[in-house]
Amino acid sequence: MKLWVTREDHSAEVEFHTEGDRLILEIEGRRLEADFLRLPDGEVYSLLVDGRSYEVRVAASAADGGGVEVMHRGAVLPVEVRHPLEKLLLAQRAAGPSRAGETVTAPMPGLLVGYVVKVGDRVAAGQPVAIVEAMKMQNELTVRRGGIVTDLLATERASVSTGQPLMRLKAESAE
């Protein structure tokens, strides 16, 4: 599985998988292998890397939905973890505004948990409009430009595929 991981100002695509009790990470062309054991509380992991033992706590960040807090030796390190498709979507969002309408699509396959808006609602750029659950994580989808919701294109609680249109908006001035 690939994830996009950001810590402070450094971001990297991280590919990881497990083989039994072994965790294998590939980060920026480097391969890291570790024996790991998840401790009973579910948030603490015991890692053995190159003969050195580490105890690491990983928990969801209270500050932001896409982040986790990694605690090692008493220091809390905030880390943002995203699907690589989200990075692509964020780059497109930064490309600039348009007076055209907008179609919100599913960034990954999953379950459309629900909409947080209805047809006719005015929404602002960056406002959450729907929630898609993928790999047991709920992802809040936001609009890039904002506008007026004209169509809800998928049924709540239905499976959706990557790129599937979920909702359409028209620009406020587009009548």
C-alpha positions as CSV (number, residue, x, y, z in Angstrom):
1,M,0.0,0.0,0.0
2,K,1.2,3.5,-0.8
3,L,0.6,6.5,1.4
4,W,1.7,10.2,1.2
5,V,3.3,11.1,4.5
6,T,4.1,14.7,5.7
7,R,6.1,15.6,8.8
8,E,6.8,19.3,9.3
9,D,7.8,20.5,5.8
10,H,9.0,17.2,4.4
11,S,6.7,14.9,2.4
12,A,7.3,11.5,0.9
13,E,5.5,8.7,-0.7
14,V,5.8,5.7,1.5
15,E,5.1,2.1,0.3
16,F,4.6,-0.5,3.0
17,H,3.5,-4.0,3.5
18,T,3.8,-6.7,6.1
19,E,5.1,-10.2,5.9
20,G,4.1,-12.0,9.1
21,D,5.5,-10.0,12.0
22,R,7.8,-8.0,9.6
23,L,7.1,-4.5,8.4
24,I,8.7,-3.4,5.1
25,L,8.8,0.3,4.2
26,E,10.2,1.8,1.0
27,I,10.8,5.6,1.4
28,E,12.5,7.7,-1.3
29,G,14.4,4.7,-2.7
30,R,15.4,3.4,0.7
31,R,14.2,0.1,2.1
32,L,13.6,-0.3,5.9
33,E,12.7,-3.6,7.5
34,A,11.5,-4.0,11.1
35,D,10.1,-6.7,13.3
36,F,7.0,-5.3,14.9
37,L,4.4,-6.3,17.5
38,R,1.2,-4.4,18.3
39,L,0.8,-4.2,22.1
40,P,-2.6,-4.9,23.7
41,D,-3.7,-1.3,24.0
42,G,-3.8,-1.1,20.2
43,E,-1.9,2.2,19.9
44,V,1.6,1.1,21.0
45,Y,4.0,-0.9,18.8
46,S,7.2,-2.5,19.7
47,L,9.7,-2.3,16.8
48,L,13.1,-4.0,16.3
49,V,15.1,-2.2,13.6
50,D,18.7,-3.2,12.9
51,G,18.9,-4.8,16.3
52,R,17.7,-1.7,18.1
53,S,14.4,-1.7,20.0
54,Y,11.8,1.1,19.8
55,E,8.4,1.6,21.4
56,V,6.2,3.8,19.4
57,R,2.6,5.0,20.1
58,V,0.5,5.9,17.1
59,A,-2.9,7.6,17.6
60,A,-5.3,9.7,15.6
61,S,-4.6,13.4,15.9
62,A,-7.2,15.4,17.8
63,A,-6.3,18.5,15.7
64,D,-6.9,17.2,12.2
65,G,-8.8,14.3,10.5
66,G,-5.9,13.2,8.3
67,G,-3.2,13.2,10.9
68,V,-1.7,10.9,13.5
69,E,0.5,11.6,16.4
70,V,3.6,9.4,16.8
71,M,5.1,9.4,20.2
72,H,8.7,8.2,20.6
73,R,10.7,8.6,23.8
74,G,8.2,11.2,25.1
75,A,8.3,13.4,22.1
76,V,5.0,13.8,20.1
77,L,5.6,14.0,16.4
78,P,2.5,15.2,14.3
79,V,2.4,13.3,11.0
80,E,-0.1,13.8,8.2
81,V,-1.0,10.6,6.3
82,R,-2.9,10.8,3.0
83,H,-3.6,8.6,0.0
84,P,-1.5,9.6,-3.0
85,L,-4.6,10.5,-4.9
86,E,-5.3,13.2,-2.4
87,K,-2.0,14.9,-3.2
88,L,-3.0,14.9,-6.8
89,L,-6.4,16.4,-6.0
90,L,-4.8,19.1,-3.8
91,A,-2.4,20.0,-6.6
92,Q,-5.4,20.4,-9.0
93,R,-7.2,22.6,-6.4
94,A,-4.2,24.9,-6.3
95,A,-4.3,25.3,-10.1
96,G,-6.7,28.2,-9.7
97,P,-10.3,29.2,-9.7
98,S,-12.8,29.0,-12.6
99,R,-16.2,30.4,-13.1
100,A,-17.4,27.0,-14.4
101,G,-19.3,24.6,-12.2
102,E,-17.7,21.8,-10.3
103,T,-18.2,18.1,-10.1
104,V,-17.1,16.4,-6.8
105,T,-15.8,12.9,-7.5
106,A,-14.8,10.0,-5.3
107,P,-11.0,10.1,-4.8
108,M,-10.8,6.4,-4.1
109,P,-13.1,3.4,-4.1
110,G,-15.2,3.0,-0.9
111,L,-18.6,3.6,0.6
112,L,-20.5,6.9,0.3
113,V,-21.3,7.4,4.0
114,G,-23.5,10.4,3.2
115,Y,-23.8,13.9,2.1
116,V,-23.6,16.9,4.5
117,V,-25.4,19.2,2.0
118,K,-28.5,19.0,0.0
119,V,-29.6,20.3,-3.5
120,G,-30.0,24.1,-3.4
121,D,-27.4,24.6,-0.6
122,R,-24.8,27.3,-1.2
123,V,-21.3,26.0,-0.3
124,A,-18.0,27.9,0.1
125,A,-14.6,26.8,-1.2
126,G,-13.1,24.2,1.1
127,Q,-16.5,23.3,2.7
128,P,-17.1,19.6,3.4
129,V,-19.9,18.2,1.3
130,A,-19.7,14.4,1.5
131,I,-18.0,11.6,3.4
132,V,-16.5,8.5,1.8
133,E,-15.2,5.6,3.9
134,A,-12.3,3.6,2.5
135,M,-10.1,1.1,4.4
136,K,-12.0,1.7,7.6
137,M,-11.2,5.5,7.5
138,Q,-13.7,8.2,6.8
139,N,-12.6,10.8,4.3
140,E,-14.3,14.2,4.2
141,L,-14.7,15.5,0.7
142,T,-14.6,19.3,0.2
143,V,-15.4,21.6,-2.8
144,R,-12.7,23.5,-4.5
145,R,-14.5,26.6,-5.7
146,G,-17.9,26.5,-4.0
147,G,-21.3,27.3,-5.6
148,I,-24.8,26.0,-5.4
149,V,-25.5,22.2,-5.2
150,T,-27.5,21.2,-8.2
151,D,-27.3,17.4,-8.2
152,L,-26.5,14.5,-5.8
153,L,-25.4,11.8,-8.2
154,A,-24.9,8.7,-5.9
155,T,-27.0,7.1,-3.3
156,E,-25.9,7.4,0.3
157,R,-24.6,4.1,1.8
158,A,-23.7,2.9,-1.8
159,S,-20.3,1.7,-3.0
160,V,-18.5,4.2,-5.2
161,S,-15.4,3.8,-7.5
162,T,-12.4,6.1,-8.0
163,G,-13.4,9.1,-10.1
164,Q,-17.2,8.4,-9.8
165,P,-19.1,11.7,-9.9
166,L,-20.9,12.3,-6.5
167,M,-22.3,15.8,-6.8
168,R,-22.5,18.8,-9.2
169,L,-22.4,22.4,-8.3
170,K,-22.9,25.5,-10.4
171,A,-21.0,28.7,-9.9
172,E,-23.0,31.3,-8.0
173,S,-23.0,33.7,-10.9
174,A,-23.7,31.0,-13.5
175,E,-27.5,31.2,-14.0
